[in-house]
Amino acid sequence: MTSLSGSAVLTTPSDTEIVMMREFDAPPELVWKAWTTPELVSRWWPGKRGTMRTCEIDLRVGGRWRYVMEAGEGGYEVAFHGEYREIVEAEKLVNTEVFEGAPPEAGAALNTNTFEALEGGRTRLTMVTAVDSIQVRDMIIGTGMETGAQEGLDIIDEIVAELTADGRASAAR
């Protein structure tokens, strides 16, 4: 396996979009599992910056999600929530996202995550965050979200490696 640590690429293709793309040495089903299973999300979502306190996932169209972490520095809580809009298992997940500490005018982001199968059992995860204005887009980027996302994606890489190894061990039995 190749080390992909910190390899996500962030772009801003428009004034209202943030796109991050990262590849994994695992099939889409395992990346999806890491992305949508509360126990696994609790491992990667806070990155190295805190501890997950709440991870609620009602994975169905119209279902809600809420993540709360306690930040390592200062012990303050950081919370996000939203609603699932579209779900195509192991292929696409669309949801709203609201940062509970943001001013009301920030509104909700719309996240579209695609899990693209690549040759060799690999996956390209593309995360598109759409917001209402360049000011909100730049505010999000200014929070250090890229560093936190890189940390979380690196942890997902570790999780899918474990899931892959577990699958091989089970198949050998």
N, C-alpha and C positions, 0 to 999 in steps of 0.2 A: 504494500500500500504506500502511496505517495503522501507526504505531509502536505496538507492543504491549509495549514494554520494561517489565519489572517488573510486568506486569499479572496475574500469577497470584494467585488468591485462595485463602488457606488457611483452613480451618474445622476444628473438632473436633466432629463431630456426636454423638460418644459418648465415653465415658471411655477407649475403646481404639482410636479411629480418628483418623487425620489425613487430611484430604482437601485436595488442591490441584487447582485447575482453571485452565486457560489455553486461549485460542483462538489459532489460527494462520491466517494468510492463505495457506493451502496445503491441498491435499487430504490425506485420511488416509494415502494411500499414501506420500507424501513425508515426513510426520511419522513414520510407522512406520519408513521407511528410516533417518531420522536417529536414531531410538530404538534400532535393532537392528543397525546396520552398524558393526563394530568401528572402522573408520577415522573414522567420523563421531561415534560415542560418545566416542572419545578426544579429540575437539575440545571437546565440550560438558560431559562429566561432571565434570571438575575445576573448571568455572566459571573464575573468574579467580584462584583460590586455589592453583593448583599445576599440575603436569605429569603427564599420564597415563604410567604406567610399564608397566602390564599391562591389556589389555582382551581377555579371553577370552569368547567367546560361542558356545555350542553350542545354537543356537536350534531346539530340538525338545523335546517333552514328555519330561521326565526328564533333559534336557540341563542342563549346569551353566554358570554364568557366574562371572567373577571380575574385579573392577576394583581396580586399585591405583594411587593417585596419590601423588606426592611433593609435600607441601604446601610452598608458597612460603616461608612463615615457618618457619624452623628445619629445613627439609629432612626432616621425619619422614614416614613412610609412613602412609597411610590406606587400608585395604583392606576390601572387602566381597565376599561371595560368596553364591551361592544356586542354586536349582534351578527350572527352568521347570515349571509345573504345568498351564497351559492356554495354547494359542496359537491365535488366530483371526487370520490375517494381516490387517493394516491395520484391525483392529477391537478386539482384546482380547489382553492379555498378562498372565498371572498367574504370579508367581514368589515364592519365598521370598527373604529378604534377611537376612544376618547380618553385623553389623559385627565384624570380627575383633579389635578392641580392647575390645569390650564385656565386662562380666562375664558368666559363663555363665548366670546367672539372667535376663539380658535376653532370651535365647531368639532365635527368628527372627521377623521381621516377615513378613506376607503382603501383597504388593503386587498390586493389581488396577488395571491401566491400560487405560482404554477410549479409543478413537480414534473420535469421533463425527463423521460427515459432516454439515456444515451447508450451507445455501444459499450459492451463490456460490463453490463450491470451497474452502470453509473447513473447519477441523477444531476440535472441542473435545476437548482431552485432559483426562481426569479421572483423577487418581492417588489411589487409596485405599490407605493403609497401615494394616493392622490388627495390633495387638500384644496381649499378654496382660494388661496392666494400665495403669492411669492413670499409675503411676510411670514405666513404660517410655515411654509416649506423651509425657509431659512431659519426660523425659530427652532424647528425640529432638528435640523442639522446642527445648529449651534448648541444643542444640549449635550453633544458628545455621543449622539445615538450611534454613529458609525463605529466608534470604539466598542461600545456595549454590544452592538450587533455582531461585530467580529468575534468578540469573546463568546457570545452565545452560540454562534455558528461553529466555532472551534469545539465547543462542548458537544454540540449535535454530532460533529464528526466522530468524537470519542464514543458517543452513545451508539451510533449506527455501526461502528466497528465492533462494539460489544454484542449488539444484536446479531451481526453477521457471524461472529465467532460462536455465539450461542446456537444459531441455526445450523452451523456446520457440526457442532458437537451433538446436537439432537439427531441430525441425519446420520451420524456415524454410529449411533446406538442401535 
